Amino acid sequence: MPTSLILACLWALAANLLAMTPSRDNHWRAAYALIAVGIPILGYVTWQNGPWIGLFCLVAAASMLRWPVVYLWRWLRGAPDGLTED
């Protein structure tokens, strides 16, 4: 198994372990750290294994970090996020 896929599996394991821990900020700090570490790993996976495996890892990571992806999608569309109270 290539080194990049081992790192991706360790990232997924860390993401799942962090999701099981209690958090006061709904895991946003952990999500930021996972994103910061995951982007270079995703680039390494894509470089070493090709774009299809990289795309598969991207989809797997997005399924674990779904709320940052949802907020990014809403921000790109210009939709209100529903977090502000008027």
PyMOL commands that set and color helices and strands:
alter all, ss='L'
color gray80, all
select helices_A, chain A and resi 3-20+28-49+51-64+66-77
alter helices_A, ss='H'
color red, helices_A
deselect
rebuild
show_as cartoon
